[in-house]
Amino acid sequence: MTERRIYTRTPIEMAASYGIPDDLPITEEATVVNISSDGFGFFSLNPISPETELILCVDLDDGEKATLLVRTKWAKAVGDTGRFIIGVQIIEAESADLERFLEFYAKLTKQHLRKVA
C-alpha cells in the first residue's frame, strides 16, 4: 500500500471529544492515538463516514483544550473490539486554538525526535 500522507504522524495518547457542528454539544469521547501538523488519528466507539465535518476538542499537555474543525478522511474497525480508528484532517484556516495546537505539535515532535535519536 502506498503511503499518501504528506506529514509524518507522531504516536501519542491524549483525551479528546467530538461532535458534529449541527448537533452540538460535543459529547462523544475519543482517544487521539497519533497526530501530525494537519490531522489526527483517534479511537471512537462510533464509525464516522468519510467527509463528515466534526468539531474535535483535544486536551493539550498544559491543561488547556484546543477546539478544531476537522473532516474525516477514513474510518476502520479495530478488529472485533467495538472501536473504530478515525483519520481526520484539520480544515480550519486560522484560529487561536489552531495556533496553540500547532505549537503543542511542534513541541511534541521535538520530544519524539529526541527519543528516537
N, CA, C and O of each residue as an XYZ file, in Angstrom:
468
protein
N       0.849     -1.177      0.000
C       0.000      0.000      0.000
C       0.894      1.239      0.000
O       1.813      1.335      0.813
N       0.640      2.167     -0.883
C       1.429      3.381     -0.999
C       1.038      4.372      0.097
O      -0.144      4.633      0.321
N       2.045      4.916      0.774
C       1.804      5.923      1.815
C       1.437      7.239      1.142
O       2.192      7.750      0.315
N       0.276      7.787      1.497
C      -0.183      9.028      0.878
C      -0.068     10.225      1.801
O      -0.373     11.347      1.397
N       0.366     10.006      3.026
C       0.479     11.124      3.955
C       1.619     12.042      3.557
O       2.678     11.586      3.125
N       1.396     13.322      3.704
C       2.433     14.319      3.459
C       3.253     14.516      4.728
O       4.474     14.660      4.668
N       2.578     14.520      5.878
C       3.228     14.785      7.157
C       3.311     13.507      7.974
O       2.375     12.708      7.992
N       4.442     13.320      8.651
C       4.642     12.152      9.498
C       3.726     12.231     10.703
O       3.557     13.296     11.298
N       3.135     11.100     11.060
C       2.299     11.029     12.258
C       3.170     10.672     13.451
O       4.050      9.817     13.351
N       2.927     11.322     14.569
C       3.639     11.070     15.806
C       2.694     10.347     16.759
O       1.588     10.830     17.004
N       3.105      9.190     17.308
C       2.221      8.485     18.243
C       2.040      9.270     19.535
O       2.969      9.919     20.017
N       0.851      9.203     20.081
C       0.521      9.909     21.318
C      -0.744      9.273     21.873
O      -1.449      8.561     21.158
N      -1.030      9.524     23.124
C      -2.323      9.147     23.693
C      -2.837     10.354     24.449
O      -2.254     10.768     25.451
N      -3.927     10.914     23.967
C      -4.489     12.090     24.626
C      -6.008     12.060     24.551
O      -6.595     11.624     23.561
N      -6.620     12.531     25.613
C      -8.076     12.561     25.689
C      -8.629     13.600     24.734
O      -8.029     14.650     24.509
N      -9.783     13.283     24.181
C     -10.451     14.204     23.261
C     -11.945     13.925     23.302
O     -12.401     12.940     23.883
N     -12.679     14.804     22.680
C     -14.114     14.597     22.478
C     -14.475     15.249     21.157
O     -13.748     16.104     20.652
N     -15.610     14.834     20.601
C     -16.007     15.395     19.317
C     -17.517     15.434     19.189
O     -18.249     14.787     19.938
N     -17.951     16.205     18.226
C     -19.359     16.299     17.905
C     -19.513     16.836     16.497
O     -18.582     17.409     15.932
N     -20.681     16.649     15.943
C     -20.990     17.187     14.620
C     -21.472     18.615     14.823
O     -22.342     18.847     15.663
N     -20.928     19.593     14.071
C     -21.266     21.006     14.321
C     -22.754     21.306     14.477
O     -23.125     22.116     15.327
N     -23.608     20.679     13.683
C     -25.044     20.957     13.784
C     -25.698     20.262     14.973
O     -26.833     20.578     15.328
N     -24.988     19.313     15.592
C     -25.544     18.533     16.701
C     -24.815     18.798     18.012
O     -24.648     17.886     18.821
N     -24.374     20.049     18.232
C     -23.651     20.357     19.466
C     -24.560     20.135     20.662
O     -25.771     20.280     20.495
N     -24.093     19.802     21.831
C     -22.724     19.937     22.310
C     -21.837     18.762     21.912
O     -22.301     17.742     21.403
N     -20.535     18.949     22.166
C     -19.534     17.930     21.873
C     -19.622     16.886     22.977
O     -19.267     17.160     24.124
N     -20.095     15.689     22.636
C     -20.358     14.711     23.683
C     -19.711     13.348     23.463
O     -19.668     12.547     24.397
N     -19.215     13.057     22.283
C     -18.639     11.745     22.020
C     -17.185     11.724     22.480
O     -16.397     12.587     22.094
N     -16.829     10.737     23.304
C     -15.460     10.634     23.800
C     -14.575      9.950     22.783
O     -15.022      9.100     22.013
N     -13.304     10.338     22.795
C     -12.337      9.781     21.864
C     -10.963      9.773     22.526
O     -10.733     10.460     23.521
N     -10.057      8.984     21.956
C      -8.657      8.987     22.371
C      -7.810      9.200     21.137
O      -7.804      8.364     20.233
N      -7.095     10.310     21.090
C      -6.192     10.586     19.973
C      -4.992      9.662     20.128
O      -4.390      9.602     21.200
N      -4.633      8.931     19.052
C      -3.522      7.982     19.119
C      -2.346      8.392     18.242
O      -1.254      7.844     18.389
N      -2.543      9.340     17.338
C      -1.430      9.894     16.581
C      -1.830     11.251     16.032
O      -3.004     11.517     15.774
N      -0.818     12.113     15.856
C      -1.093     13.449     15.341
C      -0.030     13.839     14.323
O       1.083     13.313     14.324
N      -0.399     14.761     13.469
C       0.551     15.392     12.561
C       0.168     16.861     12.512
O      -0.775     17.286     13.179
N       0.893     17.630     11.729
C       0.588     19.058     11.693
C      -0.704     19.366     10.958
O      -1.177     20.502     11.000
N      -1.287     18.382     10.288
C      -2.548     18.656      9.594
C      -3.669     17.682      9.930
O      -4.733     17.744      9.314
N      -3.457     16.770     10.906
C      -4.530     15.844     11.208
C      -4.268     14.959     12.405
O      -3.259     15.089     13.097
N      -5.209     14.054     12.630
C      -5.202     13.163     13.786
C      -5.685     11.784     13.376
O      -6.348     11.611     12.354
N      -5.335     10.811     14.197
C      -5.996      9.516     14.192
C      -6.546      9.337     15.589
O      -5.820      9.550     16.560
N      -7.811      8.949     15.727
C      -8.361      8.756     17.064
C      -9.289      7.557     17.114
O      -9.905      7.179     16.117
N      -9.374      6.960     18.317
C     -10.296      5.861     18.558
C     -11.653      6.424     18.929
O     -11.756      7.423     19.640
N     -12.694      5.768     18.436
C     -14.074      6.146     18.735
C     -14.905      4.870     18.838
O     -14.547      3.842     18.262
N     -15.986      4.937     19.554
C     -16.911      3.807     19.613
C     -17.888      3.828     18.451
O     -18.663      2.889     18.270
N     -17.855      4.898     17.662
C     -18.792      5.060     16.553
C     -18.053      5.193     15.231
O     -17.054      5.907     15.150
N     -18.536      4.506     14.184
C     -17.953      4.748     12.864
C     -18.430      6.116     12.373
O     -19.538      6.545     12.695
N     -17.601      6.786     11.605
C     -17.979      8.093     11.075
C     -17.691      8.066      9.583
O     -16.593      7.694      9.170
N     -18.647      8.448      8.788
C     -18.491      8.425      7.335
C     -17.415      9.402      6.876
O     -17.260     10.474      7.460
N     -16.663      9.035      5.823
C     -15.688      9.970      5.255
C     -16.363     11.274      4.822
O     -17.531     11.294      4.436
N     -15.594     12.351      4.897
C     -16.012     13.700      4.505
C     -17.032     14.321      5.456
O     -17.716     15.277      5.089
N     -17.144     13.782      6.686
C     -18.004     14.371      7.706
C     -17.219     15.443      8.456
O     -16.100     15.187      8.900
N     -17.780     16.627      8.602
C     -17.124     17.671      9.389
C     -17.445     17.459     10.858
O     -18.585     17.176     11.226
N     -16.413     17.602     11.699
C     -16.545     17.430     13.137
C     -15.874     18.591     13.857
O     -14.961     19.225     13.328
N     -16.334     18.854     15.055
C     -15.622     19.711     15.986
C     -14.887     18.748     16.910
O     -15.518     17.943     17.595
N     -13.549     18.824     16.936
C     -12.734     17.947     17.766
C     -12.074     18.791     18.844
O     -11.396     19.773     18.543
N     -12.271     18.411     20.094
C     -11.703     19.126     21.235
C     -10.634     18.235     21.851
O     -10.943     17.163     22.372
N      -9.364     18.674     21.796
C      -8.249     17.884     22.313
C      -7.692     18.535     23.576
O      -7.659     19.759     23.702
N      -7.254     17.681     24.512
C      -6.640     18.152     25.748
C      -5.140     18.278     25.517
O      -4.451     17.276     25.327
N      -4.634     19.510     25.532
C      -3.202     19.739     25.370
C      -2.498     19.476     26.700
O      -3.151     19.413     27.742
N      -1.188     19.324     26.673
C      -0.460     18.935     27.889
C      -0.391     20.009     28.959
O       0.033     19.729     30.080
N      -0.794     21.218     28.646
C      -0.756     22.295     29.638
C      -2.092     22.442     30.379
O      -2.309     23.433     31.078
N      -2.972     21.470     30.228
C      -4.272     21.527     30.867
C      -5.297     22.306     30.074
O      -6.466     22.367     30.455
N      -4.871     22.902     28.973
C      -5.771     23.657     28.105
C      -6.387     22.736     27.057
O      -5.895     21.636     26.803
N      -7.454     23.203     26.470
C      -8.105     22.476     25.390
C      -8.014     23.298     24.112
O      -8.016     24.529     24.141
N      -7.936     22.593     22.996
C      -7.984     23.254     21.693
C      -9.138     22.639     20.927
O      -9.267     21.417     20.865
N      -9.969     23.471     20.350
C     -11.119     23.018     19.586
C     -10.858     23.312     18.120
O     -10.603     24.455     17.737
N     -10.924     22.256     17.294
C     -10.557     22.363     15.885
C     -11.659     21.813     14.991
O     -12.344     20.854     15.347
N     -11.818     22.424     13.840
C     -12.736     21.910     12.832
C     -11.953     20.934     11.966
O     -10.917     21.284     11.400
N     -12.463     19.690     11.867
C     -11.778     18.645     11.114
C     -12.759     17.968     10.159
O     -13.975     18.102     10.295
N     -12.204     17.235      9.186
C     -13.020     16.454      8.249
C     -12.496     15.023      8.262
O     -11.291     14.793      8.153
N     -13.409     14.063      8.398
C     -12.993     12.663      8.377
C     -12.524     12.286      6.985
O     -13.115     12.681      5.979
N     -11.436     11.504      6.949
C     -10.898     11.019      5.684
C     -11.137      9.520      5.533
O     -11.303      9.022      4.420
N     -11.155      8.806      6.649
C     -11.382      7.365      6.622
C     -11.751      6.877      8.024
O     -11.520      7.570      9.015
N     -12.318      5.696      8.093
C     -12.644      5.038      9.359
C     -12.482      3.537      9.163
O     -12.904      2.987      8.146
N     -11.867      2.878     10.141
C     -11.657      1.435     10.067
C     -11.988      0.807     11.415
O     -11.677      1.360     12.470
N     -12.630     -0.366     11.359
C     -12.889     -1.118     12.583
C     -11.565     -1.628     13.132
O     -10.672     -1.999     12.370
N     -11.440     -1.647     14.459
C     -10.245     -2.172     15.118
C     -10.566     -3.583     15.573
O     -11.050     -3.799     16.684
N     -10.287     -4.551     14.689
C     -10.599     -5.948     14.993
C     -12.053     -6.106     15.405
O     -12.951     -5.533     14.789
N     -12.276     -6.893     16.459
C     -13.640     -7.075     16.973
C     -13.793     -6.408     18.343
O     -14.542     -6.884     19.195
N     -13.080     -5.309     18.539
C     -13.093     -4.589     19.826
C     -14.308     -3.695     20.013
O     -14.581     -3.238     21.123
N     -15.040     -3.442     18.931
C     -16.152     -2.498     19.016
C     -15.705     -1.057     18.869
O     -16.515     -0.138     18.997
N     -14.410     -0.847     18.598
C     -13.874      0.507     18.406
C     -13.507      0.712     16.945
O     -13.328     -0.237     16.181
N     -13.404      1.965     16.592
C     -13.005      2.356     15.241
C     -11.851      3.338     15.360
O     -11.782      4.113     16.314
N     -10.945      3.303     14.391
C      -9.936      4.347     14.309
C     -10.356      5.256     13.172
O     -10.655      4.801     12.068
N     -10.372      6.534     13.457
C     -10.864      7.547     12.529
C      -9.694      8.453     12.153
O      -8.992      8.957     13.029
N      -9.483      8.659     10.864
C      -8.462      9.585     10.398
C      -9.123     10.886      9.976
O     -10.064     10.882      9.182
N      -8.633     11.999     10.507
C      -9.223     13.298     10.182
C      -8.142     14.282      9.766
O      -6.978     14.166     10.150
N      -8.566     15.253      8.969
C      -7.689     16.331      8.524
C      -8.229     17.643      9.075
O      -9.437     17.882      9.048
N      -7.334     18.497      9.576
C      -7.740     19.817     10.066
C      -8.127     20.659      8.853
O      -7.380     20.726      7.877
N      -9.295     21.303      8.913
C      -9.752     22.078      7.754
C      -9.924     23.556      8.030
O     -10.130     24.327      7.094
N      -9.847     23.981      9.287
C      -9.995     25.411      9.531
C      -8.693     26.123      9.175
O      -7.609     25.569      9.358
N      -8.799     27.316      8.681
C      -7.624     28.044      8.209
C      -6.840     28.693      9.348
O      -5.630     28.491      9.449
N      -7.488     29.448     10.185
C      -6.806     30.147     11.267
C      -7.707     30.262     12.478
O      -8.911     30.489     12.363
N      -7.101     30.101     13.634
C      -7.794     30.372     14.888
C      -6.750     30.330     15.992
O      -5.658     29.794     15.804
N      -7.086     30.891     17.132
C      -6.167     30.853     18.276
C      -5.944     29.411     18.713
O      -4.826     29.047     19.077
N      -6.993     28.577     18.685
C      -6.850     27.175     19.067
C      -5.937     26.429     18.097
O      -5.140     25.591     18.521
N      -6.043     26.722     16.808
C      -5.172     26.079     15.833
C      -3.716     26.457     16.092
O      -2.835     25.601     16.026
N      -3.458     27.722     16.383
C      -2.091     28.158     16.683
C      -1.558     27.452     17.923
O      -0.409     27.013     17.936
N      -2.379     27.337     18.968
C      -1.956     26.641     20.187
C      -1.690     25.175     19.906
O      -0.733     24.606     20.431
N      -2.534     24.552     19.077
C      -2.314     23.160     18.720
C      -1.004     22.995     17.956
O      -0.237     22.077     18.247
N      -0.731     23.869     16.981
C       0.497     23.757     16.194
C       1.738     23.945     17.065
O       2.751     23.281     16.843
N       1.675     24.833     18.045
C       2.781     24.983     18.995
C       2.974     23.703     19.803
O       4.101     23.251     20.002
N       1.874     23.126     20.265
C       1.919     21.861     21.002
C       2.518     20.768     20.124
O       3.370     20.005     20.582
N       2.086     20.685     18.878
C       2.589     19.658     17.960
C       4.090     19.826     17.715
O       4.824     18.838     17.695
N       4.553     21.058     17.530
C       5.990     21.303     17.308
C       6.799     20.837     18.525
O       7.846     20.207     18.372
N       6.318     21.144     19.717
C       6.993     20.722     20.942
C       7.005     19.198     21.057
O       8.031     18.610     21.397
N       5.879     18.563     20.779
C       5.771     17.108     20.845
C       6.709     16.445     19.840
O       7.365     15.455     20.164
N       6.778     16.979     18.634
C       7.633     16.413     17.598
C       9.096     16.488     18.014
O       9.843     15.531     17.810
N       9.514     17.601     18.590
C      10.891     17.731     19.059
C      11.198     16.692     20.131
O      12.268     16.084     20.115
N      10.264     16.483     21.064
C      10.460     15.475     22.110
C      10.554     14.084     21.508
O      11.399     13.286     21.914
N       9.699     13.790     20.550
C       9.690     12.476     19.912
C      10.995     12.226     19.154
O      11.541     11.124     19.208
N      11.493     13.235     18.456
C      12.739     13.094     17.716
C      13.919     12.849     18.644
O      14.820     12.079     18.310
N      13.925     13.491     19.799
C      14.997     13.260     20.774
C      14.985     11.823     21.272
O      16.044     11.234     21.485
N      13.780     11.243     21.462
C      13.666      9.865     21.951
C      14.171      8.853     20.933
O      14.789      7.858     21.311
N      13.919      9.088     19.654
C      14.317      8.116     18.636
C      15.750      8.319     18.146
O      16.291      7.466     17.444
N      16.362      9.438     18.510
C      17.743      9.711     18.054
C      18.769      8.964     18.876
O      19.968      9.084     18.624
